[in-house]
Amino acid sequence: MSSAVVKQASLAHELEALIGRAHVSEADREAFAVGGAIPHAIARPGSYEDVAAILRHADERRLAVIPWGGGTMMRLGNAPARYDIALSLARLNNIVEHEPADLTVTCQAGITLGALRERLAATGQSVPLDPSLPAEATVGGALAANAWGAYRLAYGTPRDFTIGMRVVTADGRITRAGGKVVKNVAGYDLCKLYIGSLGTLGVIVEATFKVRPLPRAERHLAFDCDSPESACAAANEAYRRGLSLSAATVSHQGEGRWLLGVHLEGMPAAVERSARELEALAGTPVATAGPAKEEAVALRLSTLPSALPSLLSRLATLTGVRLAAYPTAGVVRLAADDDALVEPALVIAEDAGATALIESCPPPLKAGRDVFGEAPDSLPLMRSLKRQFDPHGTLGPGRFAGGI
């Protein structure tokens, strides 16, 4: 019997002693692979105390743990340096507290965005989290990945509407950051530190959000444009005028065709007025295609909004790429089926002075590469934070920028 098999069986037995045999498995390890690495065991804790016990045990044994939500963003990040336990939060899927009058909701990290939306819709409210695949994406995963989409235009990113968290530290302590009220100004806002950290500083087990009322009226419009300049200009002008925009995207349709898609929300009269002004700016609305298929590679490039049209024009020269840009933020997402397009896209980004993040790619492309791009000047500070929060490298070692 190999040492790996012995370690796997021993670890599973240890985890069973902590949370019960029914909640530890080994058979589906391949489904929890990260960057080509496969864990020795999968643990599915049912309480915050269970999470704490697993992390405490892992920290003492110098085992590596990677938290899991719905798995929709697990291709983000570098390949882990070590990987022993996949920590699935799927059983932590309840709403803890919802105060409609206070416009706040507290929920566990394993609840899917779709389930949370459904529960809040019954009271005419919603949380503006908008990662892809909401039926599968979990709240904790969306926060750990700082996942955002087109609704960033109106509501910002998760850091803007998350007001509190419960987080289990690498050594197994259950801590609280922020609070449960909108006006919360005491001390450092650690929520902003945990969001986007890919679970490398702590495991988010609970979150409190500001919620918003559901809009009285909604409308989606799309416009044909002859260039990225005209599409971006129309979107930025609509934003400047204060129209009822909740989202605006510019996408490449091939053969010199660009599409400006906008989503309008608000009171019925405001939505209709905004639609009329948009038609005056961009022309007659057109029909749009369905959602794009899952891609082999995905990159996120960021530049100044004023430089975005030029970057889009250069990226459009690559054959076989799909482009979706957020004109007011200066961000473009590039998707392709051929991973050979990664290198030319990165060259274009570097020449244009844009920053690049490889959001998704096959594991072989991650070998010897930092998917976060060139190390930032803040890397020494980031390393120091990692040492303070996770001195033994228990949580996702190597997955973050600079191999942290």
Rosetta blueprint (number, residue, H / E / L):
1 M L
2 S L
3 S H
4 A H
5 V H
6 V H
7 K H
8 Q H
9 A H
10 S H
11 L H
12 A H
13 H H
14 E H
15 L H
16 E H
17 A H
18 L H
19 I H
20 G L
21 R H
22 A H
23 H H
24 V E
25 S E
26 E L
27 A L
28 D L
29 R H
30 E H
31 A H
32 F H
33 A L
34 V E
35 G L
36 G L
37 A E
38 I L
39 P L
40 H L
41 A E
42 I E
43 A E
44 R L
45 P L
46 G L
47 S L
48 Y H
49 E H
50 D H
51 V H
52 A H
53 A H
54 I H
55 L H
56 R H
57 H H
58 A H
59 D H
60 E H
61 R H
62 R L
63 L L
64 A L
65 V E
66 I E
67 P E
68 W E
69 G L
70 G L
71 G L
72 T L
73 M L
74 M L
75 R L
76 L L
77 G L
78 N L
79 A L
80 P L
81 A L
82 R L
83 Y L
84 D L
85 I E
86 A E
87 L E
88 S E
89 L L
90 A L
91 R L
92 L L
93 N L
94 N L
95 I E
96 V E
97 E E
98 H E
99 E E
100 P H
101 A H
102 D H
103 L L
104 T E
105 V E
106 T E
107 C E
108 Q E
109 A L
110 G L
111 I L
112 T E
113 L H
114 G H
115 A H
116 L H
117 R H
118 E H
119 R H
120 L H
121 A H
122 A L
123 T L
124 G L
125 Q E
126 S E
127 V L
128 P L
129 L L
130 D L
131 P L
132 S L
133 L L
134 P L
135 A L
136 E L
137 A L
138 T E
139 V H
140 G H
141 G H
142 A H
143 L H
144 A H
145 A L
146 N L
147 A L
148 W L
149 G L
150 A L
151 Y L
152 R H
153 L H
154 A H
155 Y H
156 G L
157 T L
158 P H
159 R H
160 D H
161 F H
162 T E
163 I E
164 G E
165 M E
166 R E
167 V E
168 V E
169 T L
170 A L
171 D L
172 G L
173 R L
174 I E
175 T E
176 R E
177 A E
178 G E
179 G L
180 K L
181 V L
182 V L
183 K L
184 N L
185 V L
186 A L
187 G L
188 Y L
189 D L
190 L H
191 C H
192 K H
193 L H
194 Y H
195 I L
196 G L
197 S L
198 L L
199 G L
200 T L
201 L L
202 G L
203 V E
204 I E
205 V E
206 E E
207 A E
208 T E
209 F E
210 K E
211 V L
212 R E
213 P E
214 L L
215 P L
216 R L
217 A E
218 E E
219 R E
220 H E
221 L E
222 A E
223 F E
224 D E
225 C E
226 D L
227 S L
228 P H
229 E H
230 S H
231 A H
232 C H
233 A H
234 A H
235 A H
236 N H
237 E H
238 A H
239 Y H
240 R H
241 R L
242 G L
243 L L
244 S L
245 L E
246 S E
247 A E
248 A E
249 T E
250 V E
251 S E
252 H E
253 Q E
254 G E
255 E L
256 G L
257 R E
258 W E
259 L E
260 L E
261 G E
262 V E
263 H E
264 L E
265 E E
266 G E
267 M L
268 P H
269 A H
270 A H
271 V H
272 E H
273 R H
274 S H
275 A H
276 R H
277 E H
278 L H
279 E H
280 A H
281 L H
282 A H
283 G L
284 T L
285 P E
286 V L
287 A L
288 T L
289 A L
290 G L
291 P L
292 A L
293 K L
294 E L
295 E L
296 A L
297 V E
298 A E
299 L E
300 R E
301 L E
302 S E
303 T L
304 L L
305 P H
306 S H
307 A H
308 L H
309 P H
310 S H
311 L H
312 L H
313 S H
314 R H
315 L H
316 A L
317 T L
318 L L
319 T L
320 G L
321 V E
322 R E
323 L E
324 A E
325 A E
326 Y E
327 P L
328 T L
329 A L
330 G L
331 V E
332 V E
333 R E
334 L E
335 A E
336 A E
337 D L
338 D L
339 D H
340 A H
341 L H
342 V H
343 E H
344 P H
345 A H
346 L H
347 V H
348 I H
349 A H
350 E H
351 D H
352 A L
353 G L
354 A L
355 T E
356 A E
357 L E
358 I E
359 E E
360 S E
361 C L
362 P L
363 P H
364 P H
365 L H
366 K H
367 A L
368 G L
369 R L
370 D L
371 V L
372 F L
373 G L
374 E L
375 A L
376 P L
377 D L
378 S L
379 L H
380 P H
381 L H
382 M H
383 R H
384 S H
385 L H
386 K H
387 R H
388 Q H
389 F H
390 D L
391 P L
392 H L
393 G L
394 T L
395 L E
396 G L
397 P L
398 G L
399 R L
400 F L
401 A H
402 G H
403 G H
404 I L
